[in-house]
Amino acid sequence: MALAHLYSGVEVTSFGAAMNAAFVIGIFNLIVRPALVVLTLPVTFFSLGLFLFVINAFMFWAAAGLLDGFVVRGFGSALLGSLIYSAIGVFIDSALERLFPPQPL
């Protein structure tokens, strides 16, 4: 939902659509992304890892293609949207780690 408010290239119609999008992106990242990373390893190597951004954008764009209520306006929007989505995730992880610091074993 925050991404849709921050960036106009991504539209989310409801909270349920946002939850479905997060779930599908997570499933794609769990199942499809590792295979794509292995298949594109030479390109990723020669681009010094920058091709991983393209893979992330593809996962984002593919999820939008499957779901109603989650719209991405093209591959460029998917690339920028996935970068913002990742930045928001890093911010949330950092905030949660400060609120709930890891306990030593």
MARVO-444854 format. One record per residue: residue number from 1; residue in three letters; x, y negated, z negated of N, C-alpha, C in turn. Coordinates in Angstrom, 3 decimals. Each point is the difference from the previous one (the first is absolute). Example, Ala and Ser with C-alpha at 12.3 -4.5 7.8 and 13.67 -1.06 7.14 Angstrom:
2
atom num 1 residu Ala neast 13.190 nnorth 5.690 nup -7.800 caeast -0.890 canorth -1.190 caup 0.000 ceast 0.900 cnorth -1.200 cup 0.000
atom num 2 residu Ser neast -0.350 nnorth -1.050 nup 0.720 caeast 0.820 canorth -1.190 caup -0.060 ceast -0.770 cnorth -1.090 cup -0.730
This chain:
105
atom num 1 residu Met neast 0.833 nnorth 1.185 nup 0.000 caeast -0.833 canorth -1.185 caup 0.000 ceast 0.876 cnorth -1.247 cup 0.000
atom num 2 residu Ala neast 1.106 nnorth 0.046 nup -0.751 caeast 0.891 canorth -1.161 caup -0.047 ceast 0.614 cnorth -0.267 cup 1.365
atom num 3 residu Leu neast 0.337 nnorth 1.058 nup 0.705 caeast 0.591 canorth -0.161 caup 1.332 ceast -0.961 cnorth -0.708 cup 0.949
atom num 4 residu Ala neast -1.265 nnorth 0.361 nup -0.048 caeast -0.988 canorth -0.625 caup 0.877 ceast -0.167 cnorth -1.482 cup -0.321
atom num 5 residu His neast 0.188 nnorth -0.369 nup -1.267 caeast -0.093 canorth -1.414 caup -0.369 ceast 1.262 cnorth -0.773 cup 0.372
atom num 6 residu Leu neast 1.137 nnorth 0.676 nup -0.005 caeast 1.266 canorth -0.667 caup 0.299 ceast 0.294 cnorth -0.106 cup 1.490
atom num 7 residu Tyr neast -0.509 nnorth 0.948 nup 0.787 caeast 0.376 canorth 0.080 caup 1.413 ceast -1.248 cnorth 0.221 cup 0.847
atom num 8 residu Ser neast -0.199 nnorth -0.836 nup 0.990 caeast -1.214 canorth 0.069 caup 0.810 ceast 0.033 cnorth 1.101 cup 1.060
atom num 9 residu Gly neast 1.124 nnorth 0.643 nup 0.218 caeast 0.094 canorth 1.068 caup 0.985 ceast -0.580 cnorth 1.310 cup -0.483
atom num 10 residu Val neast -0.333 nnorth 0.060 nup -1.290 caeast -0.583 canorth 1.203 caup -0.596 ceast -1.317 cnorth -0.387 cup -0.650
atom num 11 residu Glu neast -1.047 nnorth 0.760 nup 0.306 caeast -1.310 canorth -0.255 caup -0.591 ceast -0.471 cnorth 1.224 cup -0.763
atom num 12 residu Val neast -0.523 nnorth -0.237 nup -1.196 caeast -0.584 canorth 1.055 caup -0.821 ceast -1.391 cnorth -0.470 cup -0.395
atom num 13 residu Thr neast -1.024 nnorth 0.817 nup 0.280 caeast -1.365 canorth -0.449 caup -0.216 ceast -0.494 cnorth 0.203 cup -1.422
atom num 14 residu Ser neast 0.560 nnorth 0.972 nup -0.723 caeast -0.490 canorth 0.275 caup -1.350 ceast 1.097 cnorth 0.656 cup -0.834
atom num 15 residu Phe neast -0.263 nnorth 0.082 nup -1.288 caeast 0.957 canorth 0.658 caup -0.895 ceast 0.121 cnorth 1.481 cup 0.336
atom num 16 residu Gly neast -1.114 nnorth 0.626 nup 0.346 caeast 0.025 canorth 1.410 caup 0.388 ceast 0.839 cnorth 0.231 cup 1.243
atom num 17 residu Ala neast -0.114 nnorth -0.910 nup 0.954 caeast 0.815 canorth 0.110 caup 1.217 ceast 1.479 cnorth -0.147 cup -0.336
atom num 18 residu Ala neast 0.328 nnorth -0.881 nup -0.941 caeast 1.391 canorth -0.170 caup -0.417 ceast 0.515 cnorth 1.258 cup -0.694
atom num 19 residu Met neast -0.825 nnorth 0.609 nup -0.830 caeast 0.407 canorth 1.237 caup -0.675 ceast 0.187 cnorth 1.135 cup 1.005
atom num 20 residu Asn neast -0.909 nnorth 0.103 nup 0.962 caeast 0.147 canorth 1.018 caup 1.043 ceast 1.265 cnorth -0.229 cup 0.814
atom num 21 residu Ala neast 0.287 nnorth -1.252 nup 0.335 caeast 1.202 canorth -0.319 caup 0.766 ceast 1.253 cnorth 0.368 cup -0.784
atom num 22 residu Ala neast 0.028 nnorth -0.332 nup -1.277 caeast 1.159 canorth 0.349 caup -0.832 ceast 0.175 cnorth 1.514 cup -0.077
atom num 23 residu Phe neast -1.100 nnorth 0.733 nup -0.112 caeast 0.066 canorth 1.458 caup -0.064 ceast 0.535 cnorth 0.587 cup 1.308
atom num 24 residu Val neast -0.532 nnorth -0.470 nup 1.130 caeast 0.430 canorth 0.532 caup 1.304 ceast 1.460 cnorth -0.366 cup 0.275
atom num 25 residu Ile neast 0.400 nnorth -1.221 nup -0.317 caeast 1.406 canorth -0.388 caup 0.180 ceast 0.896 cnorth 0.880 cup -0.873
atom num 26 residu Gly neast -0.439 nnorth 0.274 nup -1.210 caeast 0.768 canorth 0.884 caup -0.881 ceast 0.124 cnorth 1.409 cup 0.555
atom num 27 residu Ile neast -1.087 nnorth 0.538 nup 0.534 caeast 0.033 canorth 1.346 caup 0.597 ceast 0.909 cnorth 0.015 cup 1.225
atom num 28 residu Phe neast -0.101 nnorth -1.028 nup 0.845 caeast 0.888 canorth -0.086 caup 1.165 ceast 1.461 cnorth -0.076 cup -0.430
atom num 29 residu Asn neast 0.277 nnorth -0.791 nup -1.023 caeast 1.382 canorth -0.122 caup -0.483 ceast 0.499 cnorth 1.308 cup -0.600
atom num 30 residu Leu neast -0.900 nnorth 0.799 nup -0.536 caeast 0.381 canorth 1.279 caup -0.590 ceast 0.222 cnorth 1.080 cup 1.051
atom num 31 residu Ile neast -0.822 nnorth 0.013 nup 1.042 caeast 0.024 canorth 1.105 caup 0.957 ceast 0.673 cnorth -0.382 cup 1.324
atom num 32 residu Val neast -0.412 nnorth -1.093 nup 0.609 caeast 0.444 canorth -0.348 caup 1.355 ceast 1.343 cnorth -0.720 cup -0.004
atom num 33 residu Arg neast 0.203 nnorth -0.917 nup -0.936 caeast 1.200 canorth -0.835 caup 0.000 ceast 1.301 cnorth 0.807 cup -0.053
atom num 34 residu Pro neast 0.118 nnorth 1.027 nup -0.870 caeast 1.261 canorth 0.754 caup -0.018 ceast 0.336 cnorth 0.637 cup 1.356
atom num 35 residu Ala neast -1.011 nnorth 0.503 nup 0.690 caeast 0.252 canorth 0.595 caup 1.319 ceast 0.463 cnorth -1.066 cup 0.989
atom num 36 residu Leu neast -0.618 nnorth -1.168 nup -0.030 caeast 0.416 canorth -1.080 caup 0.895 ceast 1.405 cnorth -0.490 cup -0.315
atom num 37 residu Val neast 0.341 nnorth -0.044 nup -1.278 caeast 1.348 canorth -0.442 caup -0.378 ceast 1.038 cnorth 0.975 cup 0.548
atom num 38 residu Val neast -0.267 nnorth 1.280 nup -0.092 caeast 0.943 canorth 0.998 caup 0.513 ceast 0.084 cnorth -0.076 cup 1.529
atom num 39 residu Leu neast -1.141 nnorth -0.133 nup 0.661 caeast -0.006 canorth -0.046 caup 1.463 ceast 0.680 cnorth -1.249 cup 0.556
atom num 40 residu Thr neast -0.049 nnorth -1.092 nup -0.742 caeast 0.586 canorth -1.257 caup 0.476 ceast 1.324 cnorth -0.313 cup -0.689
atom num 41 residu Leu neast 0.629 nnorth 0.997 nup -0.571 caeast 1.248 canorth -0.213 caup -0.733 ceast 1.089 cnorth -0.673 cup 0.836
atom num 42 residu Pro neast 0.220 nnorth 0.379 nup 1.258 caeast 1.037 canorth -0.704 caup 0.778 ceast -0.300 cnorth -1.487 cup 0.188
atom num 43 residu Val neast -1.269 nnorth -0.322 nup 0.294 caeast -0.372 canorth -1.404 caup 0.183 ceast 0.146 cnorth -0.759 cup -1.317
atom num 44 residu Thr neast -0.400 nnorth 0.630 nup -1.083 caeast 0.127 canorth -0.619 caup -1.320 ceast 1.465 cnorth -0.238 cup -0.348
atom num 45 residu Phe neast 0.850 nnorth 0.955 nup 0.332 caeast 1.430 canorth -0.136 caup -0.267 ceast 0.598 cnorth -1.175 cup 0.770
atom num 46 residu Phe neast -0.314 nnorth -0.073 nup 1.299 caeast 0.584 canorth -1.061 caup 0.832 ceast -0.595 cnorth -1.378 cup -0.284
atom num 47 residu Ser neast -1.203 nnorth -0.028 nup -0.565 caeast -0.599 canorth -1.293 caup -0.360 ceast 0.310 cnorth -0.369 cup -1.455
atom num 48 residu Leu neast 0.877 nnorth 0.777 nup -0.630 caeast 0.398 canorth -0.227 caup -1.402 ceast -1.199 cnorth 0.036 cup -0.940
atom num 49 residu Gly neast -0.947 nnorth 0.869 nup 0.287 caeast -1.153 canorth 0.192 caup -0.863 ceast -1.177 cnorth -0.905 cup 0.293
atom num 50 residu Leu neast 0.153 nnorth -0.944 nup 0.912 caeast -1.086 canorth -0.932 caup 0.282 ceast -1.182 cnorth 0.673 cup 0.698
atom num 51 residu Phe neast 0.230 nnorth 1.125 nup 0.649 caeast -1.100 canorth 0.698 caup 0.657 ceast -0.994 cnorth 0.557 cup -1.007
atom num 52 residu Leu neast 0.403 nnorth 0.151 nup -1.247 caeast -0.932 canorth 0.456 caup -1.039 ceast -1.151 cnorth -0.988 cup -0.181
atom num 53 residu Phe neast 0.249 nnorth -1.282 nup 0.265 caeast -1.080 canorth -0.989 caup -0.049 ceast -1.043 cnorth 0.295 cup 1.073
atom num 54 residu Val neast 0.455 nnorth 0.445 nup 1.161 caeast -0.918 canorth 0.348 caup 1.080 ceast -0.823 cnorth 1.227 cup -0.385
atom num 55 residu Ile neast 0.612 nnorth 0.971 nup -0.636 caeast -0.726 canorth 1.189 caup -0.452 ceast -1.050 cnorth -0.389 cup -1.034
atom num 56 residu Asn neast 0.361 nnorth -0.860 nup -0.940 caeast -0.976 canorth -0.461 caup -0.998 ceast -1.157 cnorth -0.730 cup 0.665
atom num 57 residu Ala neast 0.299 nnorth -0.828 nup 0.985 caeast -1.052 canorth -0.723 caup 0.711 ceast -0.910 cnorth 0.973 cup 0.747
atom num 58 residu Phe neast 0.579 nnorth 1.038 nup 0.570 caeast -0.810 canorth 0.995 caup 0.700 ceast -0.951 cnorth 0.703 cup -0.961
atom num 59 residu Met neast 0.460 nnorth 0.342 nup -1.189 caeast -0.865 canorth 0.632 caup -1.005 ceast -1.154 cnorth -0.939 cup -0.368
atom num 60 residu Phe neast 0.303 nnorth -1.261 nup -0.166 caeast -0.989 canorth -1.021 caup -0.348 ceast -1.024 cnorth -0.145 cup 1.128
atom num 61 residu Trp neast 0.492 nnorth -0.079 nup 1.222 caeast -0.850 canorth -0.172 caup 1.170 ceast -0.868 cnorth 1.238 cup 0.226
atom num 62 residu Ala neast 0.556 nnorth 1.186 nup -0.203 caeast -0.747 canorth 1.241 caup 0.177 ceast -1.131 cnorth 0.102 cup -1.016
atom num 63 residu Ala neast 0.260 nnorth -0.410 nup -1.232 caeast -1.048 canorth 0.025 caup -1.022 ceast -1.137 cnorth -0.942 cup 0.388
atom num 64 residu Ala neast 0.316 nnorth -1.148 nup 0.536 caeast -1.025 canorth -0.949 caup 0.427 ceast -0.813 cnorth 0.560 cup 1.163
atom num 65 residu Gly neast 0.639 nnorth 0.782 nup 0.852 caeast -0.710 canorth 0.604 caup 1.116 ceast -0.998 cnorth 1.064 cup -0.415
atom num 66 residu Leu neast 0.229 nnorth 0.624 nup -1.132 caeast -0.877 canorth 1.071 caup -0.470 ceast -1.152 cnorth -0.490 cup -0.869
atom num 67 residu Leu neast 0.145 nnorth -1.147 nup -0.617 caeast -0.954 canorth -0.438 caup -1.016 ceast -0.879 cnorth -1.143 cup 0.470
atom num 68 residu Asp neast -1.233 nnorth 0.012 nup -0.465 caeast -0.885 canorth -1.147 caup 0.178 ceast 0.202 cnorth -0.926 cup -1.191
atom num 69 residu Gly neast -0.029 nnorth -1.287 nup 0.235 caeast 0.157 canorth -0.966 caup -1.084 ceast 1.437 cnorth -0.412 cup -0.245
atom num 70 residu Phe neast 0.932 nnorth 0.588 nup 0.711 caeast 1.417 canorth -0.343 caup -0.100 ceast 0.494 cnorth -0.242 cup 1.420
atom num 71 residu Val neast 0.274 nnorth -1.256 nup 0.326 caeast 0.333 canorth -0.387 caup 1.369 ceast 1.370 cnorth -0.661 cup 0.022
atom num 72 residu Val neast 0.840 nnorth 0.442 nup 0.923 caeast 1.297 canorth -0.621 caup 0.249 ceast -0.017 cnorth -0.456 cup 1.448
atom num 73 residu Arg neast 0.346 nnorth -1.250 nup 0.246 caeast -0.169 canorth -0.616 caup 1.318 ceast 1.146 cnorth 0.236 cup 0.968
atom num 74 residu Gly neast 0.634 nnorth 1.125 nup -0.045 caeast 1.079 canorth 0.305 caup 0.935 ceast 1.226 cnorth 0.489 cup -0.740
atom num 75 residu Phe neast 0.986 nnorth 0.451 nup 0.793 caeast 1.180 canorth 0.588 caup -0.619 ceast 0.846 cnorth -1.043 cup -0.729
atom num 76 residu Gly neast 0.077 nnorth -1.214 nup 0.534 caeast 0.742 canorth -1.067 caup -0.693 ceast -0.617 cnorth -0.318 cup -1.342
atom num 77 residu Ser neast -1.318 nnorth -0.024 nup -0.046 caeast -0.692 canorth -0.220 caup -1.266 ceast 0.230 cnorth 1.173 cup -0.949
atom num 78 residu Ala neast 0.079 nnorth 1.207 nup 0.548 caeast 0.273 canorth 1.169 caup -0.823 ceast 1.406 cnorth -0.080 cup -0.589
atom num 79 residu Leu neast 0.958 nnorth -0.476 nup 0.789 caeast 1.372 canorth -0.115 caup -0.491 ceast 0.081 cnorth -1.004 cup -1.144
atom num 80 residu Leu neast -0.544 nnorth -1.190 nup 0.213 caeast 0.027 canorth -1.007 caup -1.056 ceast -0.869 cnorth 0.413 cup -1.182
atom num 81 residu Gly neast -1.154 nnorth 0.604 nup 0.277 caeast -0.879 canorth 0.463 caup -1.068 ceast 0.642 cnorth 1.076 cup -0.857
atom num 82 residu Ser neast 0.721 nnorth 0.927 nup 0.620 caeast 0.660 canorth 1.052 caup -0.777 ceast 1.139 cnorth -0.565 cup -0.845
atom num 83 residu Leu neast 0.677 nnorth -1.022 nup 0.505 caeast 1.056 canorth -0.642 caup -0.794 ceast -0.591 cnorth -0.707 cup -1.227
atom num 84 residu Ile neast -1.096 nnorth -0.712 nup 0.211 caeast -0.660 canorth -0.687 caup -1.120 ceast -0.566 cnorth 1.024 cup -0.977
atom num 85 residu Tyr neast -0.596 nnorth 1.077 nup 0.508 caeast -0.544 canorth 1.078 caup -0.824 ceast 1.099 cnorth 0.607 cup -0.880
atom num 86 residu Ser neast 1.160 nnorth 0.229 nup 0.577 caeast 1.132 canorth 0.545 caup -0.759 ceast 0.494 cnorth -0.991 cup -1.043
atom num 87 residu Ala neast 0.054 nnorth -1.289 nup 0.354 caeast 0.444 canorth -1.020 caup -0.955 ceast -0.960 cnorth -0.101 cup -1.181
atom num 88 residu Ile neast -1.297 nnorth 0.085 nup 0.270 caeast -0.984 canorth -0.031 caup -1.083 ceast 0.178 cnorth 1.223 cup -0.898
atom num 89 residu Gly neast 0.265 nnorth 1.157 nup 0.606 caeast 0.235 canorth 1.219 caup -0.779 ceast 1.224 cnorth -0.114 cup -0.895
atom num 90 residu Val neast 1.070 nnorth -0.583 nup 0.507 caeast 1.206 canorth -0.200 caup -0.805 ceast -0.288 cnorth -0.947 cup -1.165
atom num 91 residu Phe neast -0.759 nnorth -1.059 nup 0.272 caeast -0.363 canorth -0.960 caup -1.050 ceast -0.838 cnorth 0.682 cup -1.084
atom num 92 residu Ile neast -0.975 nnorth 0.805 nup 0.386 caeast -0.844 canorth 0.696 caup -0.971 ceast 0.821 cnorth 0.999 cup -0.807
atom num 93 residu Asp neast 0.874 nnorth 0.759 nup 0.658 caeast 0.865 canorth 0.944 caup -0.718 ceast 0.881 cnorth -0.719 cup -1.016
atom num 94 residu Ser neast 0.559 nnorth -1.127 nup 0.391 caeast 0.854 canorth -0.771 caup -0.896 ceast -0.785 cnorth -0.519 cup -1.203
atom num 95 residu Ala neast -1.200 nnorth -0.505 nup 0.254 caeast -0.832 canorth -0.512 caup -1.088 ceast -0.401 cnorth 1.113 cup -0.954
atom num 96 residu Leu neast -0.362 nnorth 1.155 nup 0.531 caeast -0.382 canorth 1.121 caup -0.859 ceast 1.184 cnorth 0.522 cup -0.802
atom num 97 residu Glu neast 1.185 nnorth -0.022 nup 0.596 caeast 1.183 canorth 0.457 caup -0.728 ceast 0.325 cnorth -0.929 cup -1.169
atom num 98 residu Arg neast -0.257 nnorth -1.299 nup 0.179 caeast 0.217 canorth -0.936 caup -1.104 ceast -1.045 cnorth 0.165 cup -1.085
atom num 99 residu Leu neast -1.236 nnorth 0.299 nup 0.389 caeast -1.051 canorth 0.209 caup -0.991 ceast 0.161 cnorth 1.313 cup -0.746
atom num 100 residu Phe neast 0.420 nnorth 1.016 nup 0.725 caeast 0.158 canorth 1.340 caup -0.576 ceast 1.406 cnorth 0.502 cup 0.294
atom num 101 residu Pro neast 1.004 nnorth -0.449 nup -0.775 caeast 1.373 canorth 0.443 caup 0.286 ceast 0.147 cnorth 1.504 cup -0.194
atom num 102 residu Pro neast 0.881 nnorth 0.608 nup 0.811 caeast 0.205 canorth 1.446 caup -0.141 ceast 0.574 cnorth 0.347 cup -1.359
atom num 103 residu Gln neast -0.496 nnorth 1.071 nup -0.554 caeast 0.454 canorth 0.454 caup -1.302 ceast 1.155 cnorth 0.975 cup 0.170
atom num 104 residu Pro neast 1.053 nnorth -0.134 nup -0.819 caeast 1.113 canorth 0.966 caup 0.093 ceast -0.452 cnorth 1.377 cup -0.452
atom num 105 residu Leu neast 0.607 nnorth 1.002 nup 0.607 caeast -0.359 canorth 1.383 caup -0.345 ceast 0.657 cnorth 0.474 cup -1.236
